[in-house]
Structure formats: structure tokens, C-alpha cells
Amino acid sequence: MKTEVRSFFDTVRPAIDSALDQLLPAETISPADLHRAMRYSVLAGGKRLRPALCVAAYSIYHEDYRPILPVASALEMAHTYSLIHDDLPAMDDDDFRRGMPSCHKKFGEAMAILAGDALLTLAFETVAACTQFDASRLNAAIVRLAGALGTREGMIAGQVCDLAAEGQALSAIELESIHRAKTGALLSTSVWLGGWLGGAATAELDALLQFGRKIGLAFQVVDDVLDETESREVLGKTAGKDRERGKATYPALLGIDQSRRHVRDLTEQARECIRPLGQRAALLVGISEFLETRAN
């Protein structure tokens, strides 16, 4: 990872973690078991990629990124809710997440479901409660976030299609459609929110959205590759689960080498989208390069 991007992550990740620590209910507040489960899953670590992309896009327009931290934190809450539910026996049935027992293994299935529900609710409460941004602009941000998580072209739609596709032979177009919703929608919205709340002009906002869409798809392809090539210790979750469940993945469709080439193509396309932003978008370019190297 380039020095500038590493420095960004070294600075921003602790700031996001601190914001999350303050926004999440304390373990001592009733219902304590629920709040322990929420904090356990959110504060277990992770790349903080979605909030980092949000902060990086906002930083194009403002040197002080502190006003966007609650929104960035809400993105991580929403992402963690999806991970908790993904790991449940009725979904992907995984006993590990981020190198630790999954939420349902630690607290039981019922509490895990409620912890996920509570994190999604808190995510929207957190965005709605922001006072740093104009109300109409914040309202549009809430609508965009809801769409990214929803049933039309959002995460839930992608999850439903992903489950339905298990054991099926899909075309490249069908697989891309699943991944764009399942993973890409929230990632691209993370970039869009940073630009939108930062005050990006229409053309620049569209460029950021297109960048996010390319990066979101590339990230899922990388995830597919790593599931095939890395161990549980490296992944922090059970390796080989996609193949075991007959999941629709890029390695299954294209093979490992061609999947890696696809990642390179997507990240280059992503960088081309924000080339007009010049040096101001250096952090986003650096993040795309970091994602690209994860597949190799």
C-alpha cells in the first residue's frame, strides 16, 4: 500500500473506531446482552472499507473530515448488520467472522438476529441525527442509503438472488447483476455519500458513483478469489464456503487467473472514472490499487 494511503488508513480507521465506540450503546445499558452483541460484532475489527471510501470522497472537498464520521460509522453499522445475518445457519452458516466466533455462535441465533436489526436501525438513526449537513441534502442521503440496502437493486435484492442461484449455472451478466446489488450497491453508495455531503458538483458526483460501482464489483471478485485461495486464518472466516454451498462466483465461472485479470480491468476502469478529478482523488486511486493487490 502506498505511503499516503497507508497514512490515511492509519489515521482514519482509529477515528472511525472511536466514533463507533461513542455511537454504539454501552454494554451496561439495558438490554445489556443486545448491546454487548452489537459492540462485539462492530468493534471486532475489519477493514472499515466502506467508511474509509466515504471519508476519502468527502476529503476531496474538505480537509477536516470529522463532520462525515457519523455517516461513515453508520455505513459500517449497516455493513456489520449484513455480516451478522449472512453468518446465520439459515444463510451462509459460518461459525467465524473477522477471526472470531460469529455473533450467533457467541450470543445465540435470536440475539444475533436482533443485534443485526438493531444495528440497521441505529445506522439510520445516526444519519438522521446529523446536524452538520443541510436537512434536504441529508434526506437525500438517507433515501440513497435505503436504496443501497433494499429490495430493488440493493443488498437485500442481491442476497435473495445469491441464495436462489446456489447450484445454478449463471452467465457473466447474471453473476455481475447479483454482485452489483449484493456488494456493489453499499460500496458505491459509500463513495456517493461522501461526495454528496461534501458538496460535489453533479458531474463529479456521477464520476464518484461510477468509480464506486466499478470498485464495488472488483471488491466482490477479489472476495471470491480469496475464498478459493486463502486460509481461514487469513480470511478471518471459513475458507471454501462458496464452493461448498455451490455459490455463483467469478472463480467458478472464469477461473482464478481470469478473475484476477477482471479485477485489474475493473480497478483500471474505476480509476479512469475519476481521472478528471486529478490529484484531489489520489486517496480513492490509492484505495483502488490496494484492493487490486489483495487478489494476487
Secondary structure by P-SEA (a helix, b strand, c coil): ccaaaaaaaacaaaaaaaaaaaacccccccaaaaaaaaaaaaaccccaaaaaaaaaaaaacccccccaaaaaaaaaaaaaaaaaaaacccccccccccccccccccccaaaaaaaaaaaaaaaaaaaaacccccaaaaaaaaaaaaaaacccccaaaaaaaaaaaccccccaaaaaaaaacccaaaaaaaaaaaaaaacccaaaaaaaaaaaaaaaaaaaaaaaaaaacccccccccccccccccccccccccccaaaaaaaaaaaaaaaaaaaccccccaaaaaaaaaaaaaccc
